[in-house]
């Protein structure tokens, strides 16, 4: 049975699918941490908002979008398996998430290396 963390991550992906990542910021706790394998580490909601705002521009310019393939979680942690789609091809990845009090406290993505210099 899905837990509260899975509910938050399902909401995360519904918002992300709209393409305005800056709308994700309220889902993060004030002291949350995001670790992105490409862009680095962001600590605190304000830094995360800045990162998400930059992602709106970058993903649009680079014509990158993500689709979620699977989400699973309990009341405290969740993971999602996703696919990155770009003009250069697709890449698989996954995110791990920690949730407390209905807000994300930690988020980290992992992704497969590019095939033949793709995305």
The 8 nearest C-alpha neighbors of each residue, nearest first, counted from 0:
[[1, 2, 73, 72, 71, 5, 74, 3],
 [2, 0, 73, 5, 72, 71, 3, 6],
 [1, 3, 73, 74, 5, 4, 72, 6],
 [2, 4, 74, 6, 5, 73, 7, 101],
 [5, 3, 74, 7, 75, 6, 98, 76],
 [4, 6, 72, 8, 2, 7, 3, 77],
 [5, 7, 3, 9, 4, 8, 10, 2],
 [8, 6, 10, 4, 5, 9, 11, 3],
 [9, 7, 11, 5, 10, 6, 12, 4],
 [8, 10, 6, 12, 11, 7, 5, 13],
 [9, 11, 13, 7, 8, 12, 14, 6],
 [12, 10, 8, 9, 14, 13, 15, 7],
 [11, 13, 15, 9, 14, 10, 16, 8],
 [14, 12, 10, 16, 15, 11, 9, 17],
 [15, 13, 12, 11, 17, 16, 10, 23],
 [16, 14, 12, 17, 18, 13, 20, 11],
 [15, 17, 13, 18, 14, 12, 65, 66],
 [16, 18, 15, 14, 19, 13, 20, 12],
 [19, 17, 16, 15, 20, 55, 14, 64],
 [20, 18, 21, 55, 17, 22, 15, 14],
 [19, 21, 51, 22, 23, 15, 55, 18],
 [20, 22, 51, 52, 23, 19, 24, 48],
 [21, 23, 20, 24, 19, 14, 25, 15],
 [22, 24, 21, 20, 26, 25, 11, 14],
 [23, 25, 48, 26, 27, 22, 21, 44],
 [26, 24, 27, 23, 22, 28, 44, 102],
 [25, 27, 102, 24, 23, 103, 28, 11],
 [28, 26, 103, 102, 25, 24, 31, 44],
 [27, 29, 31, 102, 30, 104, 103, 44],
 [28, 30, 44, 43, 31, 27, 45, 104],
 [31, 29, 43, 28, 44, 42, 32, 104],
 [32, 30, 104, 28, 43, 105, 29, 27],
 [31, 33, 42, 105, 41, 43, 104, 106],
 [32, 34, 106, 41, 40, 107, 105, 35],
 [35, 33, 40, 107, 39, 106, 41, 36],
 [34, 36, 39, 38, 37, 108, 107, 40],
 [37, 35, 38, 39, 108, 34, 109, 107],
 [36, 38, 35, 39, 34, 108, 40, 109],
 [39, 37, 35, 36, 40, 34, 50, 41],
 [40, 38, 35, 34, 37, 36, 41, 33],
 [41, 39, 34, 33, 35, 42, 38, 32],
 [40, 42, 33, 46, 47, 32, 34, 43],
 [43, 41, 32, 46, 31, 33, 30, 40],
 [42, 44, 30, 31, 29, 46, 45, 47],
 [43, 45, 29, 47, 46, 48, 27, 31],
 [46, 44, 48, 47, 43, 49, 29, 24],
 [47, 45, 49, 48, 43, 44, 41, 42],
 [46, 48, 44, 50, 49, 45, 41, 51],
 [49, 47, 45, 51, 24, 50, 46, 21],
 [50, 48, 46, 52, 47, 51, 53, 45],
 [49, 51, 47, 53, 48, 52, 54, 46],
 [52, 50, 21, 54, 48, 20, 53, 49],
 [51, 53, 21, 49, 55, 54, 50, 48],
 [54, 52, 50, 51, 56, 55, 57, 49],
 [53, 55, 57, 51, 56, 52, 58, 50],
 [56, 54, 52, 53, 58, 57, 19, 20],
 [55, 57, 59, 54, 53, 58, 60, 52],
 [58, 56, 54, 60, 59, 55, 61, 53],
 [57, 59, 63, 61, 60, 62, 55, 54],
 [60, 58, 62, 56, 57, 61, 55, 63],
 [61, 59, 57, 62, 58, 56, 63, 55],
 [60, 62, 58, 63, 59, 57, 85, 86],
 [63, 61, 59, 60, 58, 85, 64, 86],
 [64, 62, 85, 58, 61, 84, 59, 83],
 [63, 65, 84, 83, 62, 85, 58, 66],
 [64, 66, 83, 82, 84, 67, 81, 63],
 [67, 65, 82, 81, 68, 83, 64, 16],
 [66, 68, 81, 69, 80, 82, 65, 79],
 [67, 69, 81, 80, 66, 82, 70, 79],
 [68, 70, 80, 79, 67, 71, 81, 78],
 [71, 69, 79, 78, 80, 72, 5, 68],
 [70, 72, 77, 78, 5, 79, 69, 1],
 [73, 71, 77, 5, 76, 4, 1, 2],
 [72, 74, 2, 75, 4, 1, 76, 5],
 [73, 75, 2, 3, 4, 76, 72, 5],
 [76, 74, 98, 4, 73, 97, 99, 3],
 [77, 75, 97, 4, 96, 72, 73, 98],
 [78, 76, 72, 96, 71, 5, 4, 95],
 [77, 79, 95, 94, 71, 70, 96, 72],
 [80, 78, 70, 94, 93, 69, 81, 71],
 [79, 81, 93, 69, 68, 92, 67, 70],
 [82, 80, 67, 68, 92, 93, 66, 91],
 [81, 83, 91, 66, 65, 90, 92, 84],
 [84, 82, 65, 90, 89, 64, 91, 85],
 [85, 83, 89, 64, 63, 65, 88, 82],
 [86, 84, 63, 87, 88, 62, 89, 118],
 [85, 87, 88, 62, 84, 63, 118, 61],
 [88, 86, 117, 85, 118, 89, 84, 116],
 [89, 87, 85, 86, 84, 117, 118, 90],
 [88, 90, 84, 83, 85, 82, 91, 87],
 [91, 89, 83, 82, 111, 92, 113, 84],
 [92, 90, 82, 111, 110, 81, 83, 89],
 [93, 91, 110, 81, 109, 111, 80, 82],
 [92, 94, 80, 109, 79, 81, 108, 110],
 [93, 95, 108, 79, 78, 107, 109, 96],
 [96, 94, 78, 107, 106, 77, 108, 79],
 [95, 97, 106, 77, 105, 76, 78, 94],
 [98, 96, 76, 105, 104, 103, 75, 77],
 [97, 99, 103, 75, 102, 4, 104, 76],
 [100, 98, 101, 102, 75, 103, 104, 97],
 [99, 101, 102, 98, 103, 28, 3, 75],
 [100, 102, 99, 98, 7, 3, 103, 4],
 [103, 101, 27, 26, 98, 28, 99, 100],
 [102, 104, 98, 27, 105, 28, 97, 26],
 [103, 105, 31, 98, 97, 28, 32, 27],
 [106, 104, 32, 97, 96, 31, 103, 33],
 [107, 105, 96, 33, 95, 34, 32, 97],
 [108, 106, 34, 95, 94, 33, 35, 96],
 [109, 107, 94, 35, 93, 95, 36, 110],
 [108, 110, 93, 92, 94, 36, 107, 111],
 [111, 109, 92, 91, 93, 112, 108, 90],
 [110, 112, 91, 92, 90, 113, 109, 114],
 [113, 111, 110, 114, 90, 117, 91, 116],
 [114, 112, 117, 116, 118, 115, 111, 90],
 [113, 115, 117, 116, 112, 90, 118, 88],
 [114, 116, 117, 113, 118, 87, 112, 88],
 [115, 117, 113, 114, 118, 87, 112, 88],
 [118, 116, 87, 113, 114, 115, 88, 89],
 [117, 87, 113, 85, 88, 116, 89, 90]]
